[in-house]
Amino acid sequence: ADYSIFRRLTLTAKEITNVVLETVIGEDGILAGQEIEFRFEGTGLADGDAAKWIASGSTDADCLTASPASGSSVATVSDRRAKFTFTSSASGLVLCYQFGSASFR
């Protein structure tokens, strides 16, 4: 036969659909060393997921090996939110998100 029947197959979709800056930004913008919080929207997000920001121009493949950009670090997601501190200037960064124990993408 050209097909097989799977009686107990479950598919789970996971994706980030939007990222919202939760921190109120003052007149001087975001300052180096200031903790900022992002809220993630989408499906399949859970406490304990991880997120990091990497250099602009990066791709999904870069998420596996790239270090966090601008002096930031990997953050643990809680209640769909994560906090980051950048120690140097940053613009055009790419979000890498890790759903549970899956690879960053």
CYANA upper distance limits for C-alpha pairs under 8 A (distance plus 0.5 A):
 12 THR  CA     44 GLY  CA      8.05
 13 ALA  CA     43 THR  CA      7.28
 13 ALA  CA     44 GLY  CA      7.03
 14 LYS  CA     42 GLY  CA      7.89
 14 LYS  CA     43 THR  CA      5.58
 14 LYS  CA     44 GLY  CA      4.99
 14 LYS  CA     45 LEU  CA      7.58
 14 LYS  CA     99 PHE  CA      8.09
 15 GLU  CA     42 GLY  CA      6.04
 15 GLU  CA     43 THR  CA      5.97
 15 GLU  CA     44 GLY  CA      7.20
 15 GLU  CA     45 LEU  CA      8.32
 16 ILE  CA     40 PHE  CA      7.20
 16 ILE  CA     41 GLU  CA      6.32
 16 ILE  CA     42 GLY  CA      4.97
 16 ILE  CA     43 THR  CA      7.23
 17 THR  CA     40 PHE  CA      8.27
 17 THR  CA     41 GLU  CA      6.11
 17 THR  CA     42 GLY  CA      5.28
 17 THR  CA     43 THR  CA      8.43
 18 ASN  CA     40 PHE  CA      6.57
 18 ASN  CA     41 GLU  CA      5.55
 18 ASN  CA     42 GLY  CA      7.26
 19 VAL  CA     38 PHE  CA      7.06
 19 VAL  CA     39 ARG  CA      6.29
 19 VAL  CA     40 PHE  CA      5.26
 19 VAL  CA     41 GLU  CA      6.72
 20 VAL  CA     38 PHE  CA      6.00
 20 VAL  CA     39 ARG  CA      5.54
 20 VAL  CA     40 PHE  CA      6.93
 20 VAL  CA     41 GLU  CA      8.43
 21 LEU  CA     36 ILE  CA      8.21
 21 LEU  CA     37 GLU  CA      6.73
 21 LEU  CA     38 PHE  CA      5.11
 21 LEU  CA     39 ARG  CA      6.92
 22 GLU  CA     36 ILE  CA      7.96
 22 GLU  CA     37 GLU  CA      5.85
 22 GLU  CA     38 PHE  CA      5.84
 22 GLU  CA     39 ARG  CA      6.88
 23 THR  CA     36 ILE  CA      5.97
 23 THR  CA     37 GLU  CA      5.96
 23 THR  CA     38 PHE  CA      7.88
 25 ILE  CA     29 GLY  CA      6.01
 25 ILE  CA     30 ILE  CA      6.66
 26 GLY  CA     30 ILE  CA      7.81
 30 ILE  CA     34 GLN  CA      7.26
 32 ALA  CA     85 THR  CA      8.04
 32 ALA  CA     86 PHE  CA      6.20
 32 ALA  CA     87 THR  CA      5.26
 32 ALA  CA     88 SER  CA      6.05
 32 ALA  CA     89 SER  CA      7.42
 33 GLY  CA     85 THR  CA      6.13
 33 GLY  CA     86 PHE  CA      6.21
 33 GLY  CA     87 THR  CA      5.53
 33 GLY  CA     88 SER  CA      8.37
 34 GLN  CA     85 THR  CA      6.25
 34 GLN  CA     86 PHE  CA      7.55
 35 GLU  CA     83 LYS  CA      6.93
 35 GLU  CA     84 PHE  CA      6.09
 35 GLU  CA     85 THR  CA      5.07
 35 GLU  CA     86 PHE  CA      8.07
 36 ILE  CA     83 LYS  CA      6.00
 36 ILE  CA     84 PHE  CA      5.92
 36 ILE  CA     85 THR  CA      6.77
 37 GLU  CA     81 ARG  CA      7.26
 37 GLU  CA     82 ALA  CA      6.16
 37 GLU  CA     83 LYS  CA      4.79
 37 GLU  CA     84 PHE  CA      6.85
 38 PHE  CA     81 ARG  CA      6.10
 38 PHE  CA     82 ALA  CA      6.09
 38 PHE  CA     83 LYS  CA      6.92
 39 ARG  CA     80 ARG  CA      6.21
 39 ARG  CA     81 ARG  CA      4.89
 39 ARG  CA     82 ALA  CA      7.21
 40 PHE  CA     80 ARG  CA      5.88
 40 PHE  CA     81 ARG  CA      6.62
 41 GLU  CA     45 LEU  CA      8.46
 41 GLU  CA     80 ARG  CA      7.70
 44 GLY  CA     99 PHE  CA      8.05
 45 LEU  CA     49 ASP  CA      7.60
 45 LEU  CA     80 ARG  CA      7.18
 45 LEU  CA     99 PHE  CA      7.19
 46 ALA  CA     77 VAL  CA      7.86
 46 ALA  CA     78 SER  CA      7.83
 46 ALA  CA     79 ASP  CA      7.93
 46 ALA  CA     80 ARG  CA      7.37
 46 ALA  CA     99 PHE  CA      7.91
 46 ALA  CA    100 GLY  CA      7.86
 47 ASP  CA     76 THR  CA      8.25
 47 ASP  CA     77 VAL  CA      5.97
 47 ASP  CA     78 SER  CA      5.05
 47 ASP  CA     79 ASP  CA      6.57
 47 ASP  CA     80 ARG  CA      7.43
 48 GLY  CA     76 THR  CA      6.20
 48 GLY  CA     77 VAL  CA      5.92
 48 GLY  CA     78 SER  CA      6.87
 48 GLY  CA    100 GLY  CA      7.13
 49 ASP  CA     76 THR  CA      6.42
 49 ASP  CA     77 VAL  CA      5.65
 49 ASP  CA     78 SER  CA      8.24
 49 ASP  CA     97 TYR  CA      8.05
 49 ASP  CA     98 GLN  CA      6.15
 49 ASP  CA     99 PHE  CA      5.63
 49 ASP  CA    100 GLY  CA      5.47
 49 ASP  CA    101 SER  CA      8.37
 50 ALA  CA     74 VAL  CA      7.11
 50 ALA  CA     75 ALA  CA      6.09
 50 ALA  CA     76 THR  CA      5.08
 50 ALA  CA     77 VAL  CA      6.02
 50 ALA  CA     97 TYR  CA      6.43
 50 ALA  CA     98 GLN  CA      5.50
 50 ALA  CA     99 PHE  CA      7.43
 50 ALA  CA    100 GLY  CA      8.05
 51 ALA  CA     74 VAL  CA      6.23
 51 ALA  CA     75 ALA  CA      5.88
 51 ALA  CA     76 THR  CA      7.05
 51 ALA  CA     77 VAL  CA      7.48
 51 ALA  CA     82 ALA  CA      7.90
 51 ALA  CA     95 LEU  CA      7.59
 51 ALA  CA     96 CYS  CA      6.21
 51 ALA  CA     97 TYR  CA      4.98
 51 ALA  CA     98 GLN  CA      6.60
 51 ALA  CA    104 PHE  CA      8.47
 52 LYS  CA     68 PRO  CA      6.29
 52 LYS  CA     72 SER  CA      8.39
 52 LYS  CA     73 SER  CA      6.99
 52 LYS  CA     74 VAL  CA      5.25
 52 LYS  CA     75 ALA  CA      6.84
 52 LYS  CA     95 LEU  CA      6.48
 52 LYS  CA     96 CYS  CA      5.79
 52 LYS  CA     97 TYR  CA      7.08
 53 TRP  CA     68 PRO  CA      5.90
 53 TRP  CA     69 ALA  CA      6.30
 53 TRP  CA     72 SER  CA      8.06
 53 TRP  CA     73 SER  CA      8.47
 53 TRP  CA     74 VAL  CA      8.36
 53 TRP  CA     93 LEU  CA      6.45
 53 TRP  CA     94 VAL  CA      5.98
 53 TRP  CA     95 LEU  CA      5.19
 53 TRP  CA     96 CYS  CA      6.53
 54 ILE  CA     58 SER  CA      7.56
 54 ILE  CA     63 CYS  CA      7.97
 54 ILE  CA     66 ALA  CA      7.04
 54 ILE  CA     67 SER  CA      7.06
 54 ILE  CA     68 PRO  CA      5.48
 54 ILE  CA     69 ALA  CA      5.12
 54 ILE  CA     93 LEU  CA      6.13
 54 ILE  CA     94 VAL  CA      5.73
 54 ILE  CA     95 LEU  CA      7.00
 54 ILE  CA     96 CYS  CA      7.69
 55 ALA  CA     68 PRO  CA      8.23
 55 ALA  CA     69 ALA  CA      6.06
 55 ALA  CA     92 GLY  CA      7.92
 55 ALA  CA     93 LEU  CA      5.63
 55 ALA  CA     94 VAL  CA      6.69
 56 SER  CA     91 SER  CA      7.83
 56 SER  CA     92 GLY  CA      5.54
 56 SER  CA     93 LEU  CA      5.01
 56 SER  CA     94 VAL  CA      6.11
 57 GLY  CA     93 LEU  CA      8.40
 57 GLY  CA     94 VAL  CA      7.99
 58 SER  CA     62 ASP  CA      6.35
 58 SER  CA     63 CYS  CA      8.21
 58 SER  CA     94 VAL  CA      7.06
 59 THR  CA     63 CYS  CA      7.36
 59 THR  CA     94 VAL  CA      8.44
 60 ASP  CA     64 LEU  CA      8.14
 60 ASP  CA     96 CYS  CA      7.96
 60 ASP  CA    104 PHE  CA      8.47
 60 ASP  CA    105 ARG  CA      5.51
 61 ALA  CA     65 THR  CA      8.43
 61 ALA  CA    105 ARG  CA      7.62
 62 ASP  CA     66 ALA  CA      6.01
 63 CYS  CA     96 CYS  CA      6.15
 63 CYS  CA    104 PHE  CA      6.05
 63 CYS  CA    105 ARG  CA      5.91
 64 LEU  CA    103 SER  CA      7.28
 64 LEU  CA    104 PHE  CA      6.12
 64 LEU  CA    105 ARG  CA      7.51
 68 PRO  CA     72 SER  CA      6.11
 68 PRO  CA     73 SER  CA      5.86
 68 PRO  CA     74 VAL  CA      7.13
 69 ALA  CA     73 SER  CA      8.18
 69 ALA  CA     86 PHE  CA      8.38
 69 ALA  CA     90 ALA  CA      8.13
 69 ALA  CA     93 LEU  CA      8.13
 70 SER  CA     86 PHE  CA      6.02
 70 SER  CA     87 THR  CA      6.50
 70 SER  CA     88 SER  CA      5.58
 70 SER  CA     89 SER  CA      6.90
 70 SER  CA     90 ALA  CA      6.44
 71 GLY  CA     85 THR  CA      8.07
 71 GLY  CA     86 PHE  CA      5.79
 71 GLY  CA     87 THR  CA      5.44
 71 GLY  CA     88 SER  CA      6.83
 72 SER  CA     84 PHE  CA      6.77
 72 SER  CA     85 THR  CA      5.93
 72 SER  CA     86 PHE  CA      5.24
 72 SER  CA     87 THR  CA      7.22
 73 SER  CA     84 PHE  CA      7.48
 73 SER  CA     85 THR  CA      8.12
 75 ALA  CA     82 ALA  CA      6.43
 75 ALA  CA     83 LYS  CA      6.94
 75 ALA  CA     84 PHE  CA      7.18
 76 THR  CA     82 ALA  CA      6.63
 77 VAL  CA     81 ARG  CA      5.81
 77 VAL  CA     82 ALA  CA      5.34
 78 SER  CA     82 ALA  CA      6.99
 86 PHE  CA     90 ALA  CA      8.08
 96 CYS  CA    104 PHE  CA      6.28
 96 CYS  CA    105 ARG  CA      5.62
 97 TYR  CA    104 PHE  CA      5.77
 97 TYR  CA    105 ARG  CA      6.02
 98 GLN  CA    102 ALA  CA      6.48
 98 GLN  CA    103 SER  CA      6.28
 98 GLN  CA    104 PHE  CA      4.84
 98 GLN  CA    105 ARG  CA      6.94
 99 PHE  CA    103 SER  CA      7.98
 99 PHE  CA    104 PHE  CA      8.00
